[in-house]
Amino acid sequence: MAPGLAARLLTKSSRPITMAVKKDALALTKREWCILDLVSRGLANKEVARALGVTDKTVKHYMTNIMQKLQVRNRVEAVLALQKMRRD
C-alpha cells in the first residue's frame, strides 16, 4: 500500500476502535496473530502465503476470520487495531 494512501485511510477512518477489540483479539489463534503481524508489515496476501507455505486463499480465509473477530471492515482497520493493542 502506498504511504500516501495509507495516511489518508488512517485519517479518514470513521469507525473508532473500541475496547471490544482487545477482548476479541484474545480469541485470535497463533496463526491469525502471525498473519496479522505479516500484514501489518505491508505484505500482500500472496507474500504472506509464500512466507508461511500456504495458499493465498488460505490467507484470505484467515484474514476474514481476523476481521470478524476484531469487528473491523478491512485489513487496514485490522492493522490499526493491532497497532492500538500494541500501544495499550
C-alpha positions in Angstrom: 0.0 0.0 0.0 1.3 3.4 -0.9 2.2 5.6 2.1 0.0 8.4 0.9 -3.0 6.2 0.6 -2.4 4.6 4.0 -2.1 8.0 5.6 -5.4 9.1 4.0 -7.1 5.9 5.2 -5.8 6.3 8.7 -7.0 9.9 9.0 -10.4 9.2 7.4 -11.1 6.1 9.4 -14.5 7.0 10.8 -15.0 3.9 13.0 -13.3 4.1 16.3 -11.5 1.0 17.6 -13.2 0.1 20.9 -12.3 -1.9 23.9 -14.2 -4.8 22.4 -11.3 -5.2 20.0 -9.0 -6.1 22.9 -11.3 -8.8 24.2 -11.9 -10.2 20.7 -8.2 -10.1 19.9 -7.6 -12.6 22.7 -9.6 -15.1 20.7 -7.1 -14.9 17.8 -5.2 -18.1 17.2 -1.3 -18.1 17.0 -1.6 -18.4 13.2 -4.0 -15.5 13.0 -1.6 -13.3 15.1 1.2 -14.3 12.8 -0.8 -13.4 9.6 -1.9 -10.1 11.1 1.7 -9.3 12.0 2.9 -10.0 8.5 0.0 -8.0 7.0 0.9 -5.1 9.4 4.4 -5.2 7.9 2.9 -4.4 4.5 2.9 -7.9 3.0 0.3 -8.7 0.4 -1.7 -12.0 0.7 0.5 -13.7 -1.8 3.6 -12.7 0.1 2.2 -13.9 3.4 1.1 -17.2 1.8 4.6 -17.7 0.4 6.2 -16.9 3.8 4.0 -19.4 5.6 3.9 -22.1 2.9 0.1 -21.8 2.4 -2.1 -20.7 -0.5 -3.2 -17.1 -0.8 -6.8 -18.4 -0.5 -5.9 -19.7 3.0 -4.5 -16.3 3.9 -7.8 -14.7 2.7 -9.7 -17.1 4.9 -7.6 -16.3 7.9 -8.0 -12.5 7.2 -11.8 -12.9 7.1 -11.7 -14.6 10.5 -9.4 -12.0 11.9 -11.6 -9.1 10.7 -14.7 -10.8 12.1 -13.1 -11.3 15.5 -11.7 -7.8 15.6 -15.0 -6.4 14.3 -13.4 -4.4 11.5 -14.3 -4.0 7.9 -10.9 -4.3 6.1 -7.3 -5.1 6.6 -6.3 -1.5 7.2 -8.7 -1.4 10.2 -7.3 -4.7 11.3 -3.7 -3.3 11.3 -4.9 -0.2 13.1 -6.5 -2.4 15.8 -3.2 -4.3 16.1 -1.3 -1.0 16.5 -3.7 0.2 19.1 -3.4 -3.1 21.0 0.4 -2.8 21.0 0.2 0.8 22.3 -2.3 0.0 25.1 
